[in-house]
Amino acid sequence: MRVFFSPRDQENRSAIASLNLALDGEKFEITWVSPEPLLLPGVRGAFDDSGVTVSSVAEANGRLYVYYLGWSLSITVPFRNFVGMAVMERGGKTLQRFSFAPVVDRSAIDPFSLGYPWVLSKAPGWRMWYGSHVEWGAKGHEMVHVIKDATSLDGVNWHPTGHIAIDVEGPPEFAISRPCVVRDPELFRMWYSRRNPDYNLGYAESADGLVWRRRDDLQLVGRPGAWETESVEYPSIFDHGGSRYMLYNGNGYGRTGFGLAILE
């Protein structure tokens, strides 16, 4: 199976690359890594000139739609984020930036910063869950960050609803980020990162994808490795060979790589 990920360069800017992962139960092997990035940061002044971080991949019309977080550095706040999209033909080896502009931009609904989208193309219709700043704090990375949702007819033209899908529970929790949504026959299931102040995993369920019930008590089990003792974040859930797996980052936003877990 193909996995998209975002390595960083010497200037600490993220790009998009890919690798092939062979899975058989609890056995896994990385069989190939792209020798060059598939997508680099945008041109100077663009919404993604400071980095591109892959967040979700959807398949439609024989192509892969790769949704990513575009990074733009700022002065009064550390950064601003936007949702971009790139396209790859099925079986292709390169990503093509869909536009120099984001596909979901700031607006009256999301006036500050938004990103880390997760997209389902058969929900029915296209649906997106993404992170949005409700406010910036007085300094540094202080913020209130929640998960909202949007709809689309084609995966390109998106209509944010303004509806908050997952809200913060209050101090010390101040951010809910990077949703991953799976639709099972009976439920929508969402995994996400919650920050208070380090990142931990969170989980919620919904009958319609709109109203969610948090069940954050469902967590990873087993002894953590040294690379994941400080934080666990950015889950990506997928089914393969009759099992359900999760890829996730550890300390420092995946500073030393990412991990793999299997649902028991």
Backbone torsions as a table, in degrees:
resi	resn	phi	psi	omega
1	MET	NA	153.9	-177.4
2	ARG	-98.4	134.9	179.7
3	VAL	-121.3	129.5	173.5
4	PHE	-96.8	138.6	179.2
5	PHE	-145.7	171.5	-173.7
6	SER	-126.3	94.8	173.6
7	PRO	-76.8	163.3	178.3
8	ARG	-110.9	149.7	178.5
9	ASP	-96.2	-173.8	-176.4
10	GLN	-65.9	-20.8	177.8
11	GLU	-92.9	10.0	179.0
12	ASN	66.1	26.9	174.6
13	ARG	-97.7	139.3	179.8
14	SER	-90.7	146.8	175.0
15	ALA	-123.5	-174.4	176.5
16	ILE	-121.6	126.6	177.5
17	ALA	-130.8	-177.8	178.8
18	SER	-147.3	162.1	174.9
19	LEU	-146.5	162.0	174.8
20	ASN	-103.9	130.8	-177.6
21	LEU	-118.8	120.7	176.0
22	ALA	-93.8	126.6	-176.0
23	LEU	-126.3	136.6	174.3
24	ASP	-148.1	94.0	-175.4
25	GLY	64.4	-122.4	178.5
26	GLU	-93.1	5.0	177.2
27	LYS	-96.5	138.3	178.4
28	PHE	-147.1	156.5	179.7
29	GLU	-154.3	134.6	172.4
30	ILE	-86.3	115.8	-173.3
31	THR	-99.6	-15.3	-178.2
32	TRP	-163.8	142.2	174.6
33	VAL	-129.7	134.0	-179.3
34	SER	-59.8	129.4	-176.5
35	PRO	-69.3	-24.1	180.0
36	GLU	-131.5	153.9	175.7
37	PRO	-59.5	146.4	176.9
38	LEU	-84.3	-25.2	179.1
39	LEU	-149.2	126.8	179.2
40	LEU	-100.1	165.7	174.2
41	PRO	-55.0	155.7	-176.1
42	GLY	-72.6	178.0	-178.9
43	VAL	-68.5	159.4	-178.3
44	ARG	-54.9	128.7	179.5
45	GLY	93.0	-11.1	179.5
46	ALA	-77.4	167.2	-177.7
47	PHE	-65.2	-17.4	-176.6
48	ASP	-123.7	29.4	-175.8
49	ASP	-74.9	-11.1	-179.2
50	SER	-106.1	3.2	177.5
51	GLY	152.0	154.0	175.4
52	VAL	-131.9	123.5	-177.4
53	THR	-120.3	115.3	-177.4
54	VAL	-65.0	142.6	-177.6
55	SER	-132.2	-34.5	-176.1
56	SER	-156.9	147.9	178.3
57	VAL	-129.9	128.6	177.6
58	ALA	-126.2	148.8	-178.3
59	GLU	-111.4	132.7	178.4
60	ALA	-162.2	141.8	175.2
61	ASN	56.1	35.4	177.1
62	GLY	74.3	12.5	-179.8
63	ARG	-130.7	159.2	172.7
64	LEU	-98.9	127.7	173.9
65	TYR	-100.0	113.9	-177.2
66	VAL	-104.4	112.5	-179.5
67	TYR	-95.4	135.1	-174.2
68	TYR	-140.2	166.4	177.2
69	LEU	-94.3	120.9	175.5
70	GLY	-94.3	130.5	-177.1
71	TRP	-104.2	134.3	173.8
72	SER	-135.1	120.7	-180.0
73	LEU	-74.2	153.1	-175.4
74	SER	-133.3	-176.3	-178.5
75	ILE	-109.5	-54.2	-177.0
76	THR	-76.1	-25.3	174.3
77	VAL	-128.7	159.7	-173.7
78	PRO	-64.0	-35.3	-174.5
79	PHE	-159.9	166.3	167.3
80	ARG	-133.3	140.4	-177.6
81	ASN	-119.1	153.6	179.7
82	PHE	-144.1	163.0	178.5
83	VAL	-100.2	117.9	176.3
84	GLY	-109.2	172.0	179.1
85	MET	-142.5	140.9	172.9
86	ALA	-129.0	158.6	-173.0
87	VAL	-126.5	140.1	175.0
88	MET	-132.8	131.5	174.2
89	GLU	-65.9	145.9	-178.2
90	ARG	-58.9	128.2	-176.2
91	GLY	81.5	3.0	-177.5
92	GLY	-78.0	176.7	-176.8
93	LYS	-125.4	-0.7	-179.3
94	THR	-133.9	150.5	174.1
95	LEU	-103.0	138.3	176.0
96	GLN	-113.1	124.3	178.0
97	ARG	-61.6	128.5	-177.3
98	PHE	-68.4	-38.3	-176.4
99	SER	-157.8	154.8	171.8
100	PHE	-72.9	-12.3	178.0
101	ALA	-105.8	155.2	177.2
102	PRO	-70.0	154.8	175.4
103	VAL	-85.2	-20.9	169.0
104	VAL	-130.6	116.3	-174.2
105	ASP	-111.0	173.6	172.9
106	ARG	-64.6	151.6	-177.3
107	SER	-159.3	-174.8	176.4
108	ALA	-62.9	-27.4	178.2
109	ILE	-77.2	-37.7	-179.3
110	ASP	-128.9	79.0	-170.5
111	PRO	-78.9	-16.0	-171.2
112	PHE	-105.8	-65.7	-175.0
113	SER	-160.7	144.3	-179.2
114	LEU	-149.5	155.5	179.9
115	GLY	172.0	-161.8	-175.9
116	TYR	45.2	62.6	-179.2
117	PRO	-79.2	151.0	167.9
118	TRP	-126.4	129.5	-171.3
119	VAL	-123.0	134.3	169.1
120	LEU	-115.6	130.4	-176.2
121	SER	-97.0	-5.1	-178.5
122	LYS	-134.6	68.2	-167.4
123	ALA	-105.6	-17.6	1.5
124	PRO	-76.9	165.7	-173.1
125	GLY	71.3	174.9	179.3
126	TRP	-87.9	134.7	177.7
127	ARG	-135.1	144.2	-178.9
128	MET	-131.3	139.5	168.9
129	TRP	-119.2	133.0	-173.2
130	TYR	-147.9	161.5	178.4
131	GLY	-86.4	145.1	-179.7
132	SER	-144.6	133.9	173.9
133	HIS	-72.7	125.7	170.2
134	VAL	-83.0	-33.7	176.4
135	GLU	-164.4	156.6	168.2
136	TRP	-94.7	146.9	176.1
137	GLY	-80.5	-167.7	-174.2
138	ALA	-74.8	-25.5	-176.0
139	LYS	-157.1	162.9	173.2
140	GLY	51.4	-133.3	-177.4
141	HIS	-95.1	17.3	175.8
142	GLU	-64.3	133.2	-174.1
143	MET	-165.2	169.0	162.7
144	VAL	-125.4	120.4	-170.7
145	HIS	-131.2	125.6	-174.9
146	VAL	-126.0	175.5	175.7
147	ILE	-107.2	127.0	177.2
148	LYS	-116.1	-178.2	179.9
149	ASP	-136.4	162.8	-179.5
150	ALA	-148.4	161.4	179.6
151	THR	-127.7	160.6	179.7
152	SER	-157.1	152.9	174.8
153	LEU	-93.2	-21.6	-172.9
154	ASP	-133.4	-0.2	-178.6
155	GLY	82.2	-1.0	-178.4
156	VAL	-115.0	-48.8	-179.5
157	ASN	-95.9	107.7	-172.1
158	TRP	-105.7	147.5	-178.4
159	HIS	-126.6	93.7	176.8
160	PRO	-61.0	138.2	-176.4
161	THR	-90.5	-20.8	-173.7
162	GLY	84.2	-6.2	-178.4
163	HIS	-76.8	132.3	176.6
164	ILE	-88.1	114.7	179.8
165	ALA	-78.4	-49.0	178.3
166	ILE	-128.9	118.4	-179.6
167	ASP	-100.4	160.1	173.5
168	VAL	-72.4	153.6	-179.7
169	GLU	-92.1	-0.9	-179.2
170	GLY	101.9	169.0	-176.0
171	PRO	-51.5	138.7	7.9
172	PRO	-84.8	-3.3	179.8
173	GLU	-73.9	129.1	-178.8
174	PHE	-132.8	-2.1	-179.9
175	ALA	-152.2	134.7	169.5
176	ILE	-118.1	123.8	-168.2
177	SER	-143.0	164.6	172.1
178	ARG	48.9	67.6	176.6
179	PRO	-69.4	151.1	169.3
180	CYS	-133.9	120.2	-173.3
181	VAL	-116.3	131.6	175.1
182	VAL	-120.8	134.2	176.8
183	ARG	-103.3	110.2	171.3
184	ASP	-91.8	167.5	-177.2
185	PRO	-54.4	-36.0	-174.3
186	GLU	-102.7	-16.4	-172.3
187	LEU	-151.3	151.8	159.2
188	PHE	-87.8	135.0	178.3
189	ARG	-121.7	132.4	-178.7
190	MET	-124.8	128.8	169.3
191	TRP	-108.6	147.3	-176.6
192	TYR	-156.7	175.4	176.0
193	SER	-105.2	135.8	175.9
194	ARG	-123.3	136.3	-171.2
195	ARG	-114.6	124.6	-176.8
196	ASN	-163.6	61.9	-7.2
197	PRO	-89.7	-18.5	176.3
198	ASP	-81.5	164.4	-179.4
199	TYR	-82.5	135.5	170.5
200	ASN	-132.6	165.2	178.2
201	LEU	-82.6	147.7	173.3
202	GLY	-131.2	163.1	-176.3
203	TYR	-148.5	142.0	178.5
204	ALA	-145.3	159.8	179.7
205	GLU	-128.7	151.5	-180.0
206	SER	-152.2	144.0	176.4
207	ALA	-81.5	-26.1	-174.0
208	ASP	-126.6	-0.9	-178.0
209	GLY	81.0	1.6	-179.1
210	LEU	-109.9	-52.3	-179.6
211	VAL	-100.1	120.8	-172.8
212	TRP	-116.0	146.1	173.9
213	ARG	-114.8	118.1	-179.1
214	ARG	-73.5	138.1	175.8
215	ARG	-137.4	64.2	-173.1
216	ASP	-71.0	-2.9	177.9
217	ASP	-74.0	-15.2	178.6
218	LEU	-80.7	110.4	-171.3
219	GLN	-132.2	173.9	172.0
220	LEU	-66.3	144.8	175.0
221	VAL	-119.0	161.6	-177.7
222	GLY	102.2	162.3	-177.7
223	ARG	-75.7	124.5	-178.6
224	PRO	-72.2	151.0	173.7
225	GLY	-79.2	166.5	-178.4
226	ALA	-59.7	-27.1	-176.6
227	TRP	-77.9	-6.5	-176.2
228	GLU	-132.2	22.6	-177.2
229	THR	-80.3	-21.1	-177.0
230	GLU	-94.5	-37.5	-178.2
231	SER	-158.3	154.1	174.3
232	VAL	-135.8	125.8	-173.8
233	GLU	-154.1	174.2	174.0
234	TYR	56.3	58.2	179.7
235	PRO	-71.3	145.6	173.7
236	SER	-134.1	114.6	-172.3
237	ILE	-101.3	138.7	177.2
238	PHE	-153.6	156.4	177.2
239	ASP	-105.3	138.7	-178.9
240	HIS	-157.3	128.7	175.2
241	GLY	59.5	31.6	179.4
242	GLY	83.7	4.6	178.7
243	SER	-122.1	157.6	175.8
244	ARG	-108.3	128.9	-175.8
245	TYR	-120.0	163.7	173.2
246	MET	-137.3	125.4	166.8
247	LEU	-92.5	142.7	-177.8
248	TYR	-157.1	160.6	178.1
249	ASN	-98.6	156.7	176.0
250	GLY	-113.3	-141.6	-174.5
251	ASN	-53.5	141.2	174.5
252	GLY	63.4	39.5	178.7
253	TYR	60.0	32.8	-178.8
254	GLY	85.5	36.1	-175.6
255	ARG	-55.4	-37.1	-177.0
256	THR	-110.4	12.5	179.1
257	GLY	128.5	-167.6	-179.9
258	PHE	-130.6	161.4	-175.4
259	GLY	-111.8	170.4	-179.6
260	LEU	-132.3	130.8	176.9
261	ALA	-126.2	156.9	179.9
262	ILE	-125.6	138.3	179.2
263	LEU	-75.5	128.5	179.2
264	GLU	-95.6	NA	NA
